[in-house]
Amino acid sequence: MKKNRAFFFKRTAVFSALMLGVIAGVEAGGYSNVYIFGDSLSDNGAYAPLVGPNARFTTNPGTVWTDNLGANYGKRVTTAYAAWQTGGTSTAGGFSPIDSGNNFAVGGARVSLQPGNMMTFPNLMPSLPSVRVQINDYLARGPLDTNALYAVMGGSNDIFVQANSVATGSLTPAGAIAAVVAAGNDFVAQVTRLQAAGARHLIAIGLPDIGLTPEGQSLPQANREFLSSLTTTYDATQAAGLAGKNLLYFDGNKLFAAIYANPLAYGFTNTNTPACSAGALACVAAADGHMFADPVHWSTSLHKVVSDWIYSSLEGASRVGLMSQVPLGRSGAQWRSIDGRLSEFQNFGYKGQGFFVTGDYASSQKEAYAGMPSVDGSG
């Protein structure tokens, strides 16, 4: 009986030291790569062969949110396409895939329809890769990387195309709404394709209200409100289709509503005029304090806010999700070692004090559910 009590006290004595280390090994977001699909808000260089190194849409020489998110995980984000054309007025041109690139987003891309929406290079519009084509090109590389992070955002150009068609009288408002609903459903279909191919770490980003961009605010009230309604319709269709699909959905309208309610809290002093008068791909060194670099594209500062929002959300959900598992996994691994050693103390009549060093490994995995991404951890 005395021997059993000694065993109990020895076991209890190590408990405090053991518990000090049980959460030290939480790891979240250990992604093998980052893959992006979308349009100009995510494009970080597809047009470089035509415009030079300052090929980001108006953040030059700054970065966009895709650059920032990749850097947060130690991954370099590079374009998966190179635009080309045979001459300034020629109709010959297109986009050549770059096998090593991980950012498939291309400025002017629509969700699944062509032509795209890129008036700077109108001869490229018929061949501009939509989000659907981008995913086709990625899947054509071979088996999908199940350990990578996938991010999809698109639909702005579909909304602009439909709004312009209404403005020119070539489409009724009802027709535009129906087309935007179709685009939202197409977006859901493309995300579903990635999941069906094996994507486990997947995020989708909803569009902020395009009617609140400087371009939207410059329109007559009725046009501005219609642009906002198209965005709302698109987002509602997208969100409803993505519900319950084991991914993380970012509601862009909620973030932007918070910024507009208190812009200074996010470092912005100007929310309604662009920092640069030049158009897309022509603006350089957009001034700080502006939400928008040109009438529709985000400034470098706003891209940073968006990437911080996504990164902190991914890491927060991942770490909280693993907190319930890692302590159990690590304590179990260490108790196995300690129990084995204490059993030796009893079985072999060990007397006096002793010292031993041991190691073990415990892994944890949490599958995605209810908007929380899947994540792996170890201790």
N, C-alpha and C positions, 0 to 999 in steps of 0.2 A: 504493500500500500504506500509505503514511504517512497518507493521507487517510482510509482505512478505519479505521485504528487510532484516529485522532482521533474519528471517528464513534462507535466502540465506547466510548471513554472518556467521551465526553459522555453517551452513553446510560446507561452504568453509574453515572455520578455522580448522576443524578437518581433512581436506583432507591430509595435509602434514604428520600429525602423522599417519594417516591410511596407507599411502603408504610406510612408513618406515618398516612396518611389513609384506607386502604382499608376499614376497618371502622367509620369514624365515622358512616356513614349507615344503620346497621342500624335498621330500624323494624319493630315488631311490633304487631299488634292495632289497626291503623288502621281500626276498624269504623265504618260509617256510622250504626249504631244498635244498640241492645240490645233483644231481645225475649225475654220470659219467659213460661213456661207452667207452671202448677202449682196448689198449694193454699195453706193458711194460712202455711206456712213461707216462702213467696215473696211472698204478698199484701202490698202496701204501701198499701192504701187503698180497696179496692172497697166497703167498708161505711161509708165516711165520711159519705154522706148520712143514714145512720141513727144513727151514734154520734158524729159530729163529727170533728174533725181527728185525734184520737188513735185512728186506725183500724187501726194495725198490731197484729198479734196479740201483745200483752203486752210489746212492747219500748218502748212509748210513754214519753217522747217520742223515744226512740232510733230507730235505723234498722235495717233488716233487710239480709240479704246482697245482695238485688237492688239496693237503694239504693246500697250500697257499691260493688258491681261496676260499676254504671253510672257512678258518680262517678270511679272509677279511669280510665275511658276518656273522661271529660268529657261523659258523656251523662246527661241527667235521666231518671229512671225514674218514670213515672206510670201509674196504673191505667187499664186499658182498659174497665172496667165501673163502673157506679154502681148500687148496690142501692137498691131502693125498695119501699115497701108503703103501703097506704092506711090502715092502722091497726094498733094493737098486737095486736089479736085477729083481724084480718081475714085471710082466705086469699088476698087479692089482693096480689100482689107479684112482683118479678122483678129482672132485671139488665139495664140498658140499656147497650149498647155506646157507648164514647167513641172516636170515630175517631182522635183524636190520641194516645191512650194506647199505651204499648208494653209494659205489664205485664198480661198476661191472667190471671195467677194469681188465684184466688178462694178464700178460706178455706172449707173444707168440701168442696172439689171432689174427686171421684173420677176415676179414669182415663177411663172411658167410660160408666159406669152412673149412673143417677139413681134415687131421690133422693140428694142429697148428704148430708153428715154435719155439720150445723150446728144444734145444738139451741138455740142462743141465738135463732135466728129460724127456728123449724120451718116456718112458712108459706112460706119461701123455698126449702126443700129440694127440692121437686119440679122447680123451674126452675133450680137452681144449675148453672152451666155446667161440665161436666166438661172434662178436658184435651182430649178429642176435640172438644167444642164450641168451646173456646177456639181451637183451631187452625183449625176451620171458619171462625170469625168473622174470624181474621186473614187467611186465604187469600181470604175474600170481599172484602177491600179492593182486591184487584188483584194484579198480578204481585209475586212475592216479592222482597224486597231481598236480592240475593245477596252484598252486601258487609257485611251486618249479622251480629252475633253472636246465636246462638239458644241458650237454655238451657231445659231441661225437667227438672222434678222432680215426682214424684207417686207415689201409691200408699198413703200413710199412712192415708187415710180408708177405702180398700178393706179394709185390714187391720183397722182398728178396727171396721168394720161386721161383718166376718166373725167376729171374736173376740167381739163382743157377741152375735151370733146364737148362737154356741156356748154362751155363758154363760147365755143365757135358754132354752136347750133347743130353739130353733127350727131348729137346724142341727147336723149331726154334725161332729166334727173333720175327718173325711175330706172332707166337703162344703166346709168352709171352706178346706182346703188346695187343693182343685180350683178354687175361686173365686179364690183368690189367684194361682194359676198363670195363670188366664185374664186376670186384671188385669195381670200382668207381660207377657204376650204382647200385650195391648192397648196397653200402654205402648210396646213395641217398634214396633207398627204405627203409632202416632202419630208417633214419631220418624222412621220410614221415610217417612211422608207429607211431612214437612217436607223431607227430603232429595230426594224425588222432585220436589218443587216448586222445587228449586234451592238449598236452604240448604247453604252450603259450610263455614261456621264454626259448628259445632254441638257443644254439650256436653250430656251427660246425667248426672244425679247420683243415685247409689244411696242407699237409705235407711239411716240408722244403726239399730241394734237398738232397736226401740220398747220391748222388755222392760226396757231399762235406763233409761228415762225415770222421773221420780219417780212417775208414775202406774203404770207397770209394776212398779216396785219395791215399791209399796204393795199389790200383789195377792198372794194365796197363791202359793206356789212353783210349783205345777202350772200355774196361770193365767199366771204370768209367763213360765214356760218355753214355754208354747204360743204366747204373743205373740211371743217371740223366734224360735220356729221358723217362724211365719208370715212374719216379716220376712226370715229367711234364705231361705225358699222363694221369696219374691217377688224378692229381689235376685238369686238364682241364675238364675231364669227371665229376668229383665231382662238380666243380664250376658251370658248365653249367646245371647240373641237379638240383642244389639247388637254382638257380637264380629265384627270385620272390616268394620264399616260406615262406616269413614272418619270417625270422630268421637272426641271425647275423653270417656272415661267416668271419673267420679269415684266411687270406692268409699267411701261414707260410713262404712261400718263400720271401715275401716282408720284413717281420721282419728280417729274417736271412740275406738277401741281405744288409740291413742297418747295421747289426752287422759286417758282413765281410768287409764292406766298411770303417768302423771306429770302430774297436773292443775296443779300449781304452775308447771310449765314453760310453761303456757298462760295463767296468771293466774287459775286457778280454785281456790277454797278449799272449795267445796261442790258436789258432783256428784249428790247424791241427794235434795235437798229444794228446792222452788221458792222463788224470792225473794219471790213475792207470793201471797197467799191467794185473791185474786180470780180469776175465770175469764177465758177468752179475751175480748179486746177491752175488758177492764175494768181491767187492771193498768197502773199508771203508775209510771215511774221505778223499774224493777226494779233491785235492788241489785247492784253489781259483786261479782265473786267467785263468783257462781252460774252454773252452766252453763244452768240452766233458769229461765225467768221464772215460768211456771205449770207444772202437772203434765206438760204435753206439749210446750210451745213453748219455743224457744230464747231465751236472754237476749240483750240487745244485745251483750254481750261475745262470746258464742258465735257470733252472726251475723258479727261482725267476724273471728273466727278462720276461719270457713267462707269468707267472701269473700276474705280474704287468701290462703287455700289455693288457691282457684280462680284468682285473678288471677296469683299467682306461678307456678302451673303453666302457665297459658296463655302468659305472657310468657317463661318459661324454655324451654318447648318451641319457641316461635316463634323466639326469638333463636338458639338452638342450631341449629335447622333452617336458618336463613338464613346462619349463619356460614360454611357451606361454599360459598355462592353469591355473597354480596356482595363478598368480596375479588376473586374472579375477574371479576365484572361491573365493578367499579370500576377495577381495574387495566387491564382490557381497554379501557375507555372512555378512560382517561387515556393509555394507550400509543398509541392511535389518533391522538390529538392530538399527542403528542410525536414519534411517527414521522413524521407529516406535516411538522412544523416542522423536524426534523433533516434530512429529505429536501431541504427548501428550502436548508438550509445547504450541502449537497453540490451540488445541481443549479445553484445560482446563485453558487457560489464565495464564500460569505460568509466574511469574515475578521474576526478580533477577537472581542470579546465582544458578547453581545446579550441582550435581555430580551423575553419575550413572556408573555401571559396567555391562557389558554384554558379552556374549560369543556365538559363533556359530561354525559350522563345515562345511567345504567344501572339498569334495574329488575330485580327478582328475584321469582320466585313459586315457592312450594313447595306442592304439593297435599297434602291430608290422606292419611295412611296409618297403619296400626297404632296407632291411638290418638292420633296427633299431629294437631292441627288444621292446616288450610291457613293460609297467611299470605303477605302481600305485603311487599316491601321495596324500597327505592330508595337510590341513592347518587349 
